[in-house]
Amino acid sequence: MSRDVAIGLEFKHDIDFEEVLDRLARAGWALLREQDAIWYMTDFDWKHLPLDGLAKAKRDMRTSYEAGEAVGITARLPDGETFANVLFHEERTSVSLIPLLDYRTIAHMPEFVDLGWYLERFLAPCRDLPIVRTEASDQR
């Protein structure tokens, strides 16, 4: 059975992806998928590089972003155990957080993803940006 979990932020105007990534990094997020690899996306094509390849990944993402394509990167949240894809959409006014399969769930209701936990961690570094909409969904 398929499950789609997503947190979305929409902004009043264009937001640069590197500004959001820098904010997440300052809040303790790590831009990595594994202990030794970065996973990133340009125009819906996922690629991976060793950890020392972050500058190259950002350059590739910048080229695609400037061409009007979607870009993304996998990040480890500050708890050190939870991973999610951070996707920047083509129109440049929205970003999505897509938690990866080992979802953080509500303790006394493990059949439900703890959307509030993800939303709080995603919103906190971005709270002073011109956010006009937030959305959280868990579709089973």
C-alpha positions in Angstrom: 0.0 0.0 0.0 1.3 3.4 -1.0 1.5 6.3 1.5 2.2 9.9 0.8 3.2 12.3 3.6 4.1 15.9 2.8 4.5 19.3 4.5 4.2 22.3 2.2 5.1 25.9 2.6 4.0 28.6 0.1 5.5 32.1 0.1 4.3 35.5 -0.9 7.1 35.9 -3.5 10.0 33.8 -4.9 12.3 32.2 -2.4 15.8 31.1 -3.2 16.4 27.5 -2.4 19.8 28.2 -0.9 18.3 30.6 1.6 16.0 27.9 2.9 18.8 25.3 2.9 21.1 27.7 4.8 18.3 28.3 7.4 17.8 24.5 7.8 21.5 23.9 8.3 21.8 26.7 10.9 18.9 24.9 12.7 20.8 21.7 12.9 19.6 19.9 9.7 22.3 18.0 7.9 22.3 17.9 4.1 23.0 14.2 3.7 21.2 10.9 3.1 23.8 8.5 4.6 26.8 9.1 6.8 28.9 9.4 3.6 26.6 10.6 0.9 24.6 13.5 -0.3 21.5 12.8 -2.4 20.1 15.6 -4.5 17.7 16.1 -7.3 17.7 18.3 -10.5 14.6 18.2 -12.7 13.3 15.0 -11.0 16.5 13.1 -11.5 18.1 12.0 -8.2 21.9 11.8 -8.0 24.3 11.1 -5.2 27.8 12.4 -4.3 30.3 11.9 -1.4 29.9 14.3 1.5 32.6 16.6 0.1 30.4 17.1 -3.0 27.9 19.6 -1.4 29.3 22.6 -3.3 28.9 20.6 -6.6 25.4 19.5 -5.7 24.4 23.1 -5.0 26.0 24.3 -8.3 24.0 21.6 -10.2 20.9 22.5 -8.3 21.4 26.2 -9.1 21.8 25.5 -12.8 18.5 23.6 -12.8 16.7 26.1 -10.6 17.7 29.0 -12.8 16.4 27.0 -15.8 13.0 26.8 -14.1 13.3 23.2 -13.0 12.4 21.6 -9.6 15.4 20.8 -7.3 15.7 19.0 -4.0 18.0 17.4 -1.5 17.7 14.8 1.2 18.3 16.1 4.8 18.6 14.6 8.2 16.5 16.4 10.7 18.1 17.7 14.0 17.0 14.6 15.9 19.7 12.7 14.0 17.4 9.8 13.1 14.8 11.2 10.8 15.3 11.9 7.1 13.2 13.8 4.5 13.5 15.2 1.0 13.3 18.9 0.7 11.8 19.8 -2.7 11.8 23.3 -4.3 9.1 23.6 -7.0 9.4 25.1 -10.4 7.4 28.3 -9.6 9.9 29.2 -6.8 7.2 30.2 -4.3 6.8 26.9 -2.6 8.8 24.1 -0.9 7.8 20.7 0.3 9.2 18.4 3.0 8.6 14.8 2.2 9.5 12.6 5.2 11.2 9.3 4.2 9.7 5.9 5.0 10.7 5.6 8.6 8.1 8.1 9.6 8.0 9.7 13.1 4.6 8.7 14.4 2.3 9.8 17.3 3.4 7.8 20.3 0.0 6.6 21.5 -1.3 6.3 17.9 1.5 4.8 15.8 -0.7 4.4 12.7 -0.6 8.2 12.3 2.4 10.2 11.2 3.2 13.1 13.7 2.7 15.9 11.2 2.9 18.5 13.9 6.4 17.4 14.8 7.6 17.7 11.2 5.8 21.0 10.6 7.3 22.5 13.8 10.8 21.6 12.7 10.3 22.8 9.1 8.5 26.1 10.1 10.9 27.2 12.9 13.9 28.1 10.6 11.6 29.7 8.0 9.1 31.5 10.3 10.3 35.0 9.4 10.0 34.4 5.6 6.7 35.6 4.0 4.8 32.4 4.4 1.2 32.7 3.1 0.2 29.0 3.4 1.1 25.8 5.2 -0.2 22.4 4.4 0.4 19.0 6.0 -1.0 15.7 4.6 -0.9 12.0 5.2 -2.6 10.1 2.5 -3.0 6.4 2.8 
